[in-house]
Amino acid sequence: FLFPQQSGLYEYKIFGGLADCPPKLCADVYMDLHFRKQWDQYVKELYEKTYDDEQVIYWEVKYPFPLSNRDYVYIRECREMDVDGRKIWVVLARSVALPQCPEKPGVIRVKSYKQSLAIESDGKTGSKVYMYYFDNPGGMIPSWLVNWAAKSGVPAFLKDIQKACHDYSKRT
């Protein structure tokens, strides 16, 4: 983790491996919002809508009681790239402010969010995953929740996405 002095907020860098999950499958699972609602227990609401010819995602995330849920309005793009003969899937996302997506009462809008994700083959049947993630969740986030996210939440997310990849490949 990086702790930027200027904001006092954490930025996350995640490096991991997903055994038996090929990179294209990982990218497909990550980009499939409808399927994410089935495997991600923290999704309260998630959909994609077009505003001014731009695909925008709305995502409400469940937070533990007594904290308020957070929501995100963001754009993202996925590209398959060839870098010196290596196929790498890159997903970039960032928050946007849209008058068509007003804030909801009781839910805190995350106004500053950015994510970069790169997925490539591990040389076998799995993937190497690299992610950079930053958001400003707003409000007061207790240190126990920050510690949980760092120690348990991120590893659990990697396990969840690995299971989702296995379930996704069975569907097709």
N, C-alpha and C positions, 0 to 999 in steps of 0.2 A: 504494500500500500504506500502511496505517496500522500503526504500530508501538506498540502499547499498552505504556506503561511498567510498568503493574502486573503484566502476565503475561510480558512479554518475547517474546511470540509475534506472528506476523503475522496481520492480518485482510486479506482481499483484497476489493477492489471492482473489478468488471470491467464495462466498458461496451464493447459491440461491436455489429456489424451482421452479419446473415446474409443475403446477397443471394439472391434467388430461393427463400427459405424462408418461406412465410407463417407468421404467429404460431401458428395452431392446429396446423399441422404440427409446428412446433418443440416446442410443449407436448406433443403426442402422442408424439413421439420421445423427449423427455426423460422422460416418465412410463412408457414401455414398457420394463420391466426385462428382459423376455425378449429384446427386440431389442438392448438395450444390450450384452448378452453377446456379440453378434455384431460390434459395431463398436468397442467400448472395449477396447483391448489390455491395460489394467491391471486388468480384472475377473478375479479368480480364482474367486469364488463370489458369487452374487447371487440372492436370492429374497425373496418376500413371504409372510408367514404371519400368521395371526390368533391373538392371545393376549389373553384377557380382553376379547373383543369389539373389539379394536383391531388394525388392520392395521399390522404392524411389518416393516421391511425389514432384512435381514442382508446386508452387503456386505463382502467381503474384497478388499482392494486389493493388487496385486503391487507390491512395492518392489524396487529394484535390489539385487543382491548387493553387499555382505554384510549389508544391512539386513534386519530382520524385516518381514514383511508386516504391514499394519494391517487391523483390521476395525472395522466400525461397526454399531451396532444403533440404528435411528432410525425415527421416524414422519414422514410428510409428507402434505401436502394440496395439491391444485391447485384453484384457483377461477378461473372466467372472470368478470371484473368489467367493469362499464360505468362509466367515469369521464368525466363530461361528454361522452358520446357516443363516447368512445374505448374500444375493447375491449382489455382488458389481461388476460393470463393470469398469475396469481401462484402460485408454488410456495413453500411454507414447509416447512422440515424442521428437526428437532432430535433430538439423541441422547436415548435413554431407557435406563434400566438395568432389565433383566428377569432374574429368576432362571432363566427358561426358556431363556435364551440365555447359557450360561456362556462364559467366556473359553476359547480354545483354546491348548494349549501351543505355543510358538514363534511366536504371532501376538500383536501388541500391540493391545489394545482402545483405540480412540479414545473416551474417555468424555465429551469435551466437543466437540460439533459443532453448528453451526447454519448454516443457509443460507436466503437469501431470493432469489428469482428473479422477475423481471418481464419479460414478453415482449409487445411490441406491434408493430403495423405500422410500417414505415418510410415509409409513404405511397405506396410503389410495390408491388413484388412480394415484398419481403423483410420482415425483422424487425429491430427494435432490441431488444437484450438488455441487461439490467442485473442484475448478480449481486453479492450480498454473501455472503462465505464466511468462516467461522472454524472451525478445529479445533485441538485440541491433540494432535499426533500421538504424544506420549509418546516416551520414550527420547531419545537424542541424534541429532538430524538434522544431518548435516554441512552447512556453509554452501554447498558446491557444489550440493547437492540443492535447497536453498532458492532459490539463484540460478537453477538450471535451471528450476524451476517458474515463477518470475517471468518469465524471458526467453523460454523455449521451451515449457514445458508448457501454460500457459494459452492462448497463441495456437494451439498444435497442437490443443488440445481444441476450440477454436472451429472450426477447419478440419475436425476429425473429426466434430463434430456437424452441420456443414453438409453434408458428404458423406453422413452417415447420413440426413439429411432427404431428400436426393435419392434415395438407395437405398430409403427407406421409401415415398416417394410412388410409386415404380415397382412396389412390391409390391401396392399396393391398386388 
